[in-house]
Every structure is written in structure tokens, then in C-alpha cells.
Amino acid sequence: MAVRKARPNRKPAPAAEPKARTVRRAPVATQYSLPTERTWPGEDIREYSLLLYGVPGIGKTTFFASFPDTIYLLTEPGKPSGAYVFPVPDWKAMEAAVKLLESDQSRFKNVVIDTLDESYEMCMRHVCKAAGVDHPHDANDYGKTWDIVTRGFKDVFARIRRTGRGLYLTSHAKEGTIKSSSGEGYTRIQPSLTGKAGAKVLALVDFIFFIDYYRVGNRTQRLVCTSGTELVVGKQRPIGRKAIQLPQYIALPDDPRDDYEMFAAAFRGEAEGVEPELVTASKMSTKTVTAQLDTERDKKKAAKARARGRRGE
């Protein structure tokens, strides 16, 4: 009988180690680099965007006529005296004006869109015509047409800003009823472009100023209200590295040609404002402006009374 030889125990061959995967990283683009220095906002008014609103005839268009080397993209009848005017009857003309400004950046330091309200309406009509509807609501596309309108307007806004020019807008004022968190309604003065569209567009600007007639001492003057209150929509931001805050009320000069110098000085922190205690409603002031001043006065009286109470007077 044949004897079967025992086979020696063989260890299984070790499993081969997986080859390391070579990760190919995209080369870092040389034209980009991280910043090495901090940046600070300047004190030049041209570095900011500004919306000025008020009742018709108050002098919104005239105000910007004093700004040097300015072109008006004019959407409504009437021409400011001695100004460079580019008529904008429709949105195609607005886009053409922006292309011309982009192609020739040697002319004009400031651009005024007069008015914000009508230019936005032009953009909306242009988009609706392309979509074959009369109004964005008629599209029934879950707000897509509205988004196209807003993007179209924001694109024009951004393109002008990228040219390095100052951008200023005018708007009419309207009184609207606002509901507080408690459900109580009150009247507020605001730019006439309201609703969701207005909120998106107004968020683009750095400053929102309200202009109206006020009584200062024995004189009726045009004042610019630079800060928002409960009853008047406004907006401002710190200016420059020193975080300059504009006075709440700035009186416009008697000569409109000096308006720019007044505001340029204010942006440098060199202009004196009107003391709020001296400001009262004029005969031309609206009821809302009168209520605003009364509210501010009552708050100041209450604050002074509390201060006297803490001092034990």
C-alpha cells in the first residue's frame, strides 16, 4: 500500500497592498491671491450709491445737477438745466446707455437714474413683453418672471457701479400704512417703489435720504433727513475708516449749485447739521412728517426727564 506523503503547511501569500491613488489637484490660478492688507471705505461720496426721495417738485433732480461731471439717465419728462441728459424711453435705451458708459469710461464721474420708479417699470414691461404677458403675475410661474425683472434691474445697477462712477437715484415719496407686530397700523413715508420688489432694489443702495420742507427757527428750509425713523424710511452707513455718521438733518444751501459741496463736506465729516431740537413742521410738511417730529420731541423730553430723575433733581 502506497504511503501518502504529508504536505507541509503553507502560509497563504500576503495580500497585495492597495496602490496609493494619485490625487490630481487643479493648479492654483496665478491671477488670484489672498489679500495682504485690510481695505477701508473711503470718504468720497462717489464710492457710495444714494437714493433721494421726496414729493414732486421738491428739488430731487436739481440736487444732483450740482454734482460734477454728471449724466442723467432720464426716464420722465423734464430736463435739468445745463445737465448732460440721455433720454431713456424704454429699457432697451437703458441697456444701451449702460453699454456706452462701459465702453467709454473717460467721460462722466457720476450717473443719475431719474427716476427709480419709472426705470423699474420699464424693466418690468420689457421682461413681460418677452414673456408674452401683461404683468409678472399673469405668468403663473411661481415668481420666475418677477425674479427675471429684479435680476435685470440689479444687473444694470451693478454694471454702472463696476465702472467706478457714483450712482444716484431719485424716487417719489408716498405714504403707506404699516402694521406693527402688535397689529396696530400707522402711516409711514417711504419711496414709492414698495413691496418685495422695492425691498430688493432698496437693499442695493448704501444711503436712502428723504427731502422735505421743514421749519428751522423763523425760516422754512429744505432739509435732507439722513436717518430712518419709525415714520420716515431712511438708511445710512458709517463712512470711511473713521466711521463718520452724517447728521440727522442737513440744511440745503440757498443756492442749489452748492448742494454738492455741502454733501461732499458732510461725507468728510466737516459739515454741521441742524440740531433736531430746532426742527419743526412747516405749513408744507405732511401730517406724517409732523407726527415724526412730535414723536422725536416726545422721546427727547422723556429721555431728559429720566436723566433728571437719575440725578435726583
Protein Blocks (a to p, Z undefined) as FASTA:
>chain_A
ZZddddddddddddddddddddddddddfkbccdfbdcdddfbfklpccdddddehilpm
mmmmmpghiacddfbgcidehiacdddfbfklmmmmmmmmmmmmmgojbdcdddfklmmm
mmmmmmmmmnopabfklnongommmmmmmmmmmmmmmmmmmnopacdddddddddddddf
kopacdddddfbgcjklmmmmmmpmbdcddddddehjaccddddfbdcfklccddddehj
kopacdfbdcddfblklmmmmmmmmmnopaccddfklpccdfkbcfklmmmmmmmmmmmm
mmmmmmmmmnoZZ
